[in-house]
Amino acid sequence: MKHLFDHFDPTVLNMAGLRLLSATFELTAVFLMIHFNSIQKAVLINASLAFVGPVIFIFTMALGLMGIAGDLSFSKLALIGIGVFLILVGVLK
């Protein structure tokens, strides 16, 4: 099994793992909403996803930026960081 993942970049695998974790949270939320069958509980579950999504996004972007930090100039990294910040401001406001 170890040889299966040898040709993948470790940073890409970690980023994909975080996205898989996020998808697991989303699917768990779906089943919880169906299980409780209550609008109030569904709204509460959805609100918790609104917190988890940006956190996963931040960690995934941070991993990606650390992985490419050596390949990009400081100005390009700063522009990417500003872009991520603006996405978060747009989502959270």
N, C-alpha and C positions, 0 to 999 in steps of 0.2 A: 504494500500500500504506500510505503514511503516513496518508492520510485515513481509513483503516479504523479506526485506533486513536485518532483525535483525540477522540472523544466518551467515551473511558474515562478514569477517574481514573488518573494515573501510579502512585500508591501501590497501587491495586488491581492494575494490570498487573504491578508488581514482585512483589506477594504471589503472584499467580497464576503468575508465572514461577518463583518459588522452589518452589511446589508441583509445577510441571511438572518441574523439576529433580529433586525428590524422587521423583516417579513414574518418571522415567527411571532413577534408581538402583535402584528396586524392580524394574523390569522387567529391568534388566541382571542383577540378583541372581538372578532366576528363571532366566534363560538360562544363567548361570554354574553354578548348581546342577545343572541338567539336563546341561550339558556335562561337568562333572566326574564326575557320577554317583557321588558318595562322600558318605556321611553326615558324615564328619569335615570335609570341605571345605564342605558345606552348612551345618554348624553355625558354622564360621568366617565364612562369608559372611553368615549371619543375625546373628551378633554384630556385624559391621561395620555392618549396617543399624540395629542398636539404638543405635549411636552417631550415625549420620547423621540419624535421625528427630528426636531432640530438638534437634539443632543447627538443622535446617531450621525446626522449630517455634519456637524462640527467635527466629531472624531474622525469620520471618514475623510473629510477634506484635510484635516491636520495630518493624517497619515500620508495622504497623497502628496501634500506640499512638502513634507519631510523627505519623501522619496525622490522628489524632483528638485529639491533645493539646490543641489550641486550643479544641475544642468541649466538653471535659469539665473538671469541677473537679478540683483536686488530689486530693481525697479519693476520688473515683471512680477516678482513674488509679491511686492507691495500692491500692485494693481489687482492681482488675484485675491489677496487678503481683503482689499477694499470691496471687491465684488462680493465675496462671501459675506462680509459685514452688511452690505446693502441688501442682500437676499434675506438675511436674518431680520433686519429692520423691517423690510416689507412684509415678511411673514408674521412677525410678532406684533406689529402695530395695527 
